Amino acid sequence: MDPLDIVLLFAAAILALFSRATMKRLALRRFGRANEALLEVDFWRATSGEALTRGILFVELLSWLACILLVAALASKSLVR
């Protein structure tokens, strides 16, 4: 396995968790509550039209997508060998 893929996987996971915590904190500040299961929806409503804060949502979603792709890449490399 390539060590760079593993480092990128951990970095993407940490970035996703950090952005999720930021989203939860902003949703709690604006709404007074945040539903863990629907945090993205609550956050979208709380930040109506704010480009910078909505960017946090896209960073989180893209970070999780990167995690999925990196896990798939690592799995395919280990299956081929």
N, CA, C and O of each residue as an XYZ file, in Angstrom:
324
protein
N       0.843     -1.191      0.000
C       0.000      0.000      0.000
C       0.880      1.244      0.000
O       1.958      1.279      0.595
N       0.394      2.223     -0.666
C       1.130      3.470     -0.786
C       0.919      4.314      0.479
O      -0.223      4.603      0.835
N       1.997      4.711      1.158
C       1.842      5.519      2.378
C       1.176      6.866      2.120
O       0.496      7.403      2.995
N       1.369      7.408      0.931
C       0.743      8.688      0.610
C      -0.777      8.569      0.596
O      -1.471      9.479      1.050
N      -1.302      7.459      0.081
C      -2.752      7.249      0.089
C      -3.300      7.181      1.505
O      -4.373      7.710      1.792
N      -2.567      6.535      2.375
C      -3.015      6.422      3.767
C      -3.000      7.789      4.452
O      -3.927      8.130      5.187
N      -1.951      8.564      4.211
C      -1.879      9.916      4.788
C      -3.011     10.783      4.244
O      -3.649     11.515      5.001
N      -3.263     10.706      2.948
C      -4.368     11.475      2.361
C      -5.712     11.044      2.916
O      -6.594     11.879      3.116
N      -5.881      9.755      3.167
C      -7.130      9.264      3.743
C      -7.354      9.846      5.134
O      -8.449     10.313      5.444
N      -6.325      9.818      5.967
C      -6.465     10.383      7.306
C      -6.677     11.894      7.256
O      -7.460     12.431      8.039
N      -6.002     12.575      6.361
C      -6.173     14.025      6.243
C      -7.593     14.364      5.796
O      -8.195     15.307      6.311
N      -8.134     13.605      4.842
C      -9.498     13.857      4.377
C     -10.511     13.578      5.487
O     -11.482     14.319      5.637
N     -10.296     12.523      6.258
C     -11.209     12.204      7.359
C     -11.163     13.276      8.441
O     -12.203     13.669      8.971
N      -9.979     13.746      8.769
C      -9.849     14.801      9.780
C     -10.496     16.092      9.296
O     -11.168     16.775     10.070
N     -10.303     16.434      8.026
C     -10.929     17.631      7.465
C     -12.452     17.518      7.475
O     -13.148     18.489      7.772
N     -12.965     16.340      7.154
C     -14.418     16.139      7.162
C     -14.977     16.263      8.574
O     -16.013     16.896      8.778
N     -14.300     15.667      9.545
C     -14.779     15.748     10.930
C     -14.678     17.171     11.473
O     -15.552     17.607     12.222
N     -13.628     17.897     11.107
C     -13.484     19.277     11.546
C     -14.575     20.161     10.949
O     -15.157     20.989     11.649
N     -14.850     19.989      9.668
C     -15.893     20.810      9.046
C     -17.268     20.448      9.594
O     -18.133     21.316      9.709
N     -17.485     19.172      9.934
C     -18.754     18.765     10.534
C     -18.938     19.404     11.910
O     -20.035     19.846     12.250
N     -17.870     19.453     12.695
C     -17.948     20.095     14.012
C     -18.222     21.586     13.870
O     -18.970     22.162     14.661
N     -17.622     22.208     12.871
C     -17.868     23.630     12.623
C     -19.314     23.868     12.210
O     -19.947     24.822     12.660
N     -19.828     23.001     11.356
C     -21.227     23.116     10.934
C     -22.161     22.961     12.125
O     -23.138     23.699     12.248
N     -21.869     22.013     12.997
C     -22.726     21.793     14.165
C     -22.704     23.016     15.080
O     -23.742     23.429     15.596
N     -21.517     23.592     15.277
C     -21.400     24.758     16.139
C     -22.186     25.947     15.562
O     -22.859     26.662     16.303
N     -22.099     26.154     14.251
C     -22.847     27.257     13.626
C     -24.352     27.013     13.648
O     -25.124     27.950     13.854
N     -24.779     25.773     13.440
C     -26.213     25.469     13.491
C     -26.755     25.646     14.903
O     -27.869     26.138     15.084
N     -25.972     25.248     15.908
C     -26.399     25.451     17.297
C     -26.490     26.934     17.622
O     -27.391     27.363     18.342
N     -25.572     27.702     17.100
C     -25.575     29.147     17.372
C     -26.772     29.827     16.721
O     -27.369     30.723     17.317
N     -27.131     29.418     15.511
C     -28.230     30.071     14.797
C     -29.599     29.541     15.199
O     -30.538     30.320     15.363
N     -29.729     28.217     15.361
C     -31.033     27.608     15.643
C     -31.236     27.259     17.113
O     -32.370     27.159     17.580
N     -30.145     27.077     17.834
C     -30.255     26.633     19.211
C     -30.331     25.119     19.323
O     -30.368     24.573     20.425
N     -30.354     24.450     18.191
C     -30.377     22.986     18.175
C     -29.738     22.523     16.869
O     -29.629     23.274     15.900
N     -29.320     21.260     16.879
C     -28.765     20.671     15.660
C     -29.046     19.181     15.689
O     -28.687     18.496     16.647
N     -29.676     18.685     14.661
C     -29.979     17.264     14.539
C     -28.777     16.583     13.893
O     -28.388     16.936     12.779
N     -28.186     15.608     14.587
C     -26.995     14.934     14.059
C     -27.272     14.248     12.732
O     -26.444     14.295     11.822
N     -28.426     13.612     12.614
C     -28.736     12.867     11.390
C     -28.983     13.790     10.212
O     -28.686     13.436      9.071
N     -29.520     14.961     10.476
C     -29.846     15.904      9.407
C     -29.050     17.206      9.548
O     -29.566     18.290      9.278
N     -27.814     17.088      9.965
C     -27.004     18.281     10.218
C     -26.809     19.107      8.958
O     -26.837     20.337      9.013
N     -26.613     18.453      7.830
C     -26.411     19.186      6.592
C     -27.645     20.011      6.217
O     -27.522     21.142      5.748
N     -28.825     19.442      6.426
C     -30.070     20.157      6.116
C     -30.252     21.332      7.073
O     -30.595     22.431      6.638
N     -30.027     21.117      8.369
C     -30.120     22.214      9.337
C     -29.123     23.316      9.009
O     -29.450     24.500      9.083
N     -27.917     22.928      8.649
C     -26.893     23.910      8.330
C     -27.258     24.690      7.071
O     -27.026     25.897      6.999
N     -27.828     24.007      6.082
C     -28.232     24.677      4.835
C     -29.293     25.731      5.123
O     -29.254     26.822      4.555
N     -30.233     25.414      5.996
C     -31.279     26.382      6.360
C     -30.715     27.541      7.168
O     -31.139     28.685      7.004
N     -29.757     27.241      8.042
C     -29.203     28.277      8.917
C     -28.352     29.277      8.160
O     -28.196     30.415      8.604
N     -27.800     28.873      7.024
C     -26.902     29.758      6.281
C     -27.504     30.097      4.928
O     -26.946     29.746      3.889
N     -28.607     30.758      4.940
C     -29.298     31.066      3.690
C     -28.508     32.074      2.867
O     -28.453     33.260      3.191
N     -27.907     31.584      1.812
C     -27.227     32.451      0.866
C     -25.832     32.902      1.226
O     -25.242     33.675      0.471
N     -25.277     32.465      2.326
C     -23.933     32.875      2.724
C     -22.916     31.940      2.062
O     -22.831     30.760      2.401
N     -22.165     32.474      1.135
C     -21.269     31.646      0.322
C     -20.145     31.027      1.146
O     -19.822     29.854      0.960
N     -19.553     31.786      2.041
C     -18.428     31.270      2.810
C     -18.837     30.121      3.727
O     -18.148     29.103      3.805
N     -19.951     30.288      4.413
C     -20.381     29.229      5.325
C     -20.930     28.029      4.569
O     -20.789     26.896      5.029
N     -21.550     28.257      3.421
C     -22.009     27.120      2.623
C     -20.840     26.360      2.039
O     -20.958     25.174      1.730
N     -19.720     27.025      1.884
C     -18.507     26.350      1.427
C     -18.075     25.274      2.401
O     -17.512     24.259      1.991
N     -18.329     25.478      3.691
C     -17.999     24.469      4.695
C     -18.759     23.175      4.411
O     -18.207     22.084      4.549
N     -20.010     23.300      4.020
C     -20.815     22.122      3.688
C     -20.212     21.370      2.511
O     -20.108     20.144      2.543
N     -19.819     22.088      1.485
C     -19.243     21.433      0.316
C     -17.882     20.820      0.632
O     -17.538     19.770      0.089
N     -17.107     21.459      1.500
C     -15.829     20.880      1.924
C     -16.061     19.569      2.652
O     -15.341     18.595      2.431
N     -17.065     19.542      3.523
C     -17.356     18.308      4.261
C     -17.790     17.188      3.319
O     -17.309     16.060      3.427
N     -18.686     17.496      2.408
C     -19.161     16.472      1.487
C     -18.050     15.978      0.561
O     -17.947     14.780      0.297
N     -17.234     16.886      0.075
C     -16.122     16.482     -0.783
C     -15.054     15.706     -0.014
O     -14.399     14.832     -0.581
N     -14.875     16.017      1.267
C     -13.921     15.262      2.084
C     -14.386     13.826      2.270
O     -13.576     12.901      2.198
N     -15.681     13.626      2.510
C     -16.192     12.265      2.641
C     -16.098     11.516      1.319
O     -15.820     10.317      1.304
N     -16.326     12.209      0.214
C     -16.168     11.587     -1.100
C     -14.712     11.178     -1.338
O     -14.441     10.108     -1.884
N     -13.787     12.032     -0.927
C     -12.365     11.697     -1.055
C     -12.017     10.484     -0.206
O     -11.230      9.637     -0.629
N     -12.598     10.391      0.992
C     -12.363      9.210      1.842
C     -12.836      7.938      1.152
O     -12.140      6.923      1.157
N     -14.000      7.999      0.571
C     -14.545      6.822     -0.117
C     -13.660      6.421     -1.290
O     -13.375      5.239     -1.483
N     -13.231      7.400     -2.065
C     -12.384      7.098     -3.218
C     -11.015      6.568     -2.801
O     -10.477      5.668     -3.447
N     -10.448      7.117     -1.729
C      -9.151      6.631     -1.261
C      -9.247      5.222     -0.690
O      -8.342      4.412     -0.892
N     -10.314      4.925      0.010
C     -10.508      3.566      0.518
C     -10.667      2.595     -0.643
O     -10.128      1.489     -0.609
N     -11.397      3.000     -1.659
C     -11.554      2.140     -2.837
C     -10.219      1.934     -3.543
O      -9.929      0.828     -3.999
N      -9.407      2.975     -3.639
C      -8.093      2.845     -4.268
C      -7.185      1.922     -3.469
O      -6.480      1.091     -4.041
N      -7.203      2.067     -2.144
C      -6.385      1.193     -1.307
C      -6.862     -0.252     -1.387
O      -6.050     -1.177     -1.407
N      -8.164     -0.446     -1.433
C      -8.704     -1.801     -1.529
C      -8.360     -2.438     -2.871
O      -8.032     -3.623     -2.936
N      -8.435     -1.659     -3.924
C      -8.109     -2.236     -5.248
C      -6.631     -2.575     -5.346
O      -6.265     -3.572     -5.969
N      -5.779     -1.759     -4.739
C      -4.339     -2.070     -4.756
C      -4.026     -3.322     -3.955
O      -3.172     -4.118     -4.344
N      -4.718     -3.496     -2.837
C      -4.441     -4.683     -2.019
C      -5.043     -5.940     -2.641
O      -4.517     -7.032     -2.424
N      -6.113     -5.822     -3.396
C      -6.702     -6.987     -4.043
C      -5.900     -7.428     -5.267
O      -5.871     -8.616     -5.588
N      -5.257     -6.495     -5.946
C      -4.500     -6.802     -7.138
C      -3.212     -7.545     -6.788
O      -2.787     -8.429     -7.531
N      -2.602     -7.200     -5.686
C      -1.346     -7.843     -5.289
C      -1.578     -9.193     -4.815
O      -0.633     -9.886     -4.438
